[in-house]
Amino acid sequence: MSSPIPPLPPSDEMLRDHRGNLRARADIGLSYGQARLGLAFHESAHAVVGLSVGMRVLTSEVIAWSPRPGTWSVTGNTVHEWDGAPGWEFATVAAAGAQAHVEYLRRYGLWTPGRALDCAAEHDRELAIDTLADHGLLLGRDHTPPGGRSWATVQRIARRTAVGLWPAIRTVAFAMDQRTRLTGTDITDLLGPLLRGGAA
């Protein structure tokens, strides 16, 4: 069962992307519990795929609040650390959240074309583009740059990875839905020794 909806919004920083812009919001026509669990799958995928490629996960959480009586909003946040320069795996981790979110909709009979589009998480894509560009890797939004990759290619890799790790992603998502916030240690304790060593 999902946690109750807190009345207070998260900090302004939590509602903005890495460039300081407000993240896109959408009403995807789901109940609070369905939407919250979907965001838990999204953040769980960032965390689990991150652990699988050697990132350290500090925290992963689903954030819900009630802007006005009788209404709710939900978002999420996962904090990683990475040793050295991030490679293409960083983009896979960024894309994994939306891919797992869409997979959740499919598996639970909630998928529609509109809801799938609303899971796009463009802030994750833009973070990947900017972070990789800072390290000399070219990621194209809608094309394949010379010597680089397209976001569509990264999405396909992320989808395969998320489906392959689905039991772990599901385990963490349900725990996150119940507990709201998990540390990296919480996640590796849930998953056992398979991914241990990737938590901070």
C-alpha positions in Angstrom: 0.0 0.0 0.0 1.3 3.5 -0.9 2.2 6.0 1.8 -0.2 8.8 2.6 0.2 12.1 0.6 2.2 14.7 2.5 0.7 18.2 2.2 4.0 20.1 1.7 5.8 20.2 -1.7 9.4 19.2 -2.1 12.1 21.8 -2.3 12.1 23.9 -5.5 15.4 22.2 -6.5 13.7 18.8 -6.6 11.2 20.1 -9.2 13.9 21.4 -11.5 16.3 19.8 -13.9 20.1 20.1 -13.9 19.8 23.4 -16.0 17.4 24.9 -13.4 14.3 24.6 -15.6 11.0 23.2 -14.1 10.6 19.6 -15.1 7.6 18.9 -17.4 4.4 17.8 -15.7 1.5 15.8 -17.0 -1.8 14.4 -15.8 -1.6 10.8 -17.1 -5.0 9.8 -15.8 -4.0 7.3 -13.1 -5.0 7.0 -9.5 -2.5 8.3 -6.9 -1.4 4.8 -6.0 -0.9 3.8 -9.7 1.1 7.0 -10.5 3.2 6.7 -7.3 4.1 3.1 -8.1 5.0 4.0 -11.6 7.4 6.7 -10.4 8.8 4.1 -8.0 9.5 1.8 -10.9 11.1 4.8 -12.8 13.5 5.6 -9.9 14.1 2.0 -9.1 15.4 1.4 -12.6 17.8 4.4 -12.3 19.1 2.8 -9.1 19.2 -0.8 -10.2 20.7 -0.2 -13.6 23.1 2.2 -12.1 24.3 -0.4 -9.6 24.6 -3.0 -12.4 27.1 -0.8 -14.3 29.2 0.1 -11.3 27.6 3.4 -10.1 27.2 4.0 -6.4 23.7 4.8 -5.4 23.3 7.2 -2.5 19.5 7.5 -2.4 16.5 6.7 -4.5 13.0 8.0 -3.6 9.5 8.8 -4.8 8.3 12.2 -3.8 4.5 13.0 -3.4 2.7 16.0 -2.2 -0.7 17.6 -2.2 -0.6 21.1 -3.9 -4.3 21.7 -3.0 -6.8 19.8 -0.9 -8.0 16.8 -2.9 -5.1 17.0 -5.4 -1.7 15.3 -5.6 1.5 15.4 -7.5 4.3 12.9 -7.6 7.9 12.9 -8.8 11.2 11.2 -7.9 14.9 11.5 -7.5 17.9 9.1 -7.5 21.4 10.3 -6.5 24.4 8.4 -7.9 28.1 8.8 -7.8 30.5 7.7 -10.5 34.2 7.2 -10.4 36.0 8.7 -13.3 34.5 10.0 -16.5 31.0 8.7 -17.2 30.7 6.6 -20.4 27.8 5.4 -22.4 26.5 3.5 -19.4 25.6 6.8 -17.9 23.1 7.4 -20.8 21.7 3.9 -20.3 21.0 4.6 -16.6 19.4 7.9 -17.6 17.1 6.2 -20.1 16.3 3.3 -17.9 13.8 5.2 -15.7 11.4 6.0 -18.5 11.7 2.5 -20.1 10.9 0.9 -16.8 8.0 3.3 -16.3 6.5 2.3 -19.6 7.1 -1.4 -18.9 5.2 -1.0 -15.6 2.3 0.4 -17.5 2.4 -2.5 -19.9 2.6 -5.2 -17.3 -0.1 -3.8 -15.1 -2.6 -3.2 -17.9 -2.3 0.6 -17.7 -0.5 1.3 -21.0 -2.0 3.8 -23.5 0.0 5.7 -26.2 -0.6 9.0 -24.4 0.6 7.6 -21.1 3.7 6.1 -22.7 4.5 9.5 -24.2 4.0 11.2 -20.8 6.8 8.9 -19.4 9.4 10.4 -21.7 11.4 12.2 -18.8 13.1 14.6 -21.2 15.1 16.0 -18.2 16.8 12.6 -18.0 17.7 12.7 -21.7 19.0 16.3 -21.4 21.1 15.4 -18.4 22.7 12.5 -20.4 23.3 14.7 -23.4 25.0 17.4 -21.4 27.0 15.1 -19.1 28.4 13.1 -21.9 29.2 16.2 -24.0 31.2 17.4 -21.1 33.3 14.3 -21.5 33.6 14.3 -25.3 30.8 11.9 -26.1 28.1 13.0 -28.6 24.5 11.9 -27.9 21.9 13.1 -30.4 18.3 13.8 -29.5 16.9 12.8 -32.8 19.9 11.7 -34.9 23.2 9.9 -34.7 26.1 12.4 -34.6 29.4 11.4 -36.2 31.2 9.1 -33.7 28.3 9.2 -31.3 24.9 7.6 -30.6 21.3 8.6 -30.9 18.9 8.7 -27.9 16.8 6.1 -29.7 19.7 3.7 -29.6 20.3 4.4 -25.9 16.6 3.8 -25.2 16.7 0.4 -26.9 19.7 -0.6 -24.8 18.0 0.7 -21.7 14.8 -1.2 -22.4 16.7 -4.5 -22.9 18.7 -3.8 -19.7 15.6 -2.9 -17.7 13.7 -6.0 -18.8 16.7 -8.2 -18.0 16.8 -6.7 -14.5 13.0 -6.6 -14.0 12.8 -8.8 -10.9 15.3 -6.6 -9.1 13.7 -3.4 -10.4 10.2 -4.7 -9.2 11.6 -5.6 -5.8 13.1 -2.2 -5.2 10.0 -0.4 -6.7 7.6 -2.0 -4.3 9.9 -1.4 -1.3 10.2 2.3 -2.4 6.5 2.6 -2.8 6.1 1.4 0.8 9.0 3.2 2.4 9.3 6.3 0.1 13.1 6.7 0.3 15.8 4.0 0.1 19.5 4.3 0.5 22.0 2.4 -1.7 22.6 0.1 1.2 18.8 -0.5 1.6 18.7 -1.5 -2.1 21.7 -3.9 -2.0 20.3 -5.5 1.1 17.0 -6.0 -0.7 18.7 -7.6 -3.7 21.3 -9.7 -2.0 24.9 -10.2 -3.0 24.3 -10.0 -6.8 24.7 -6.2 -6.9 26.6 -5.6 -3.6 29.4 -3.2 -3.8 27.5 -0.6 -5.7 26.0 1.2 -2.7 27.5 4.1 -0.7 
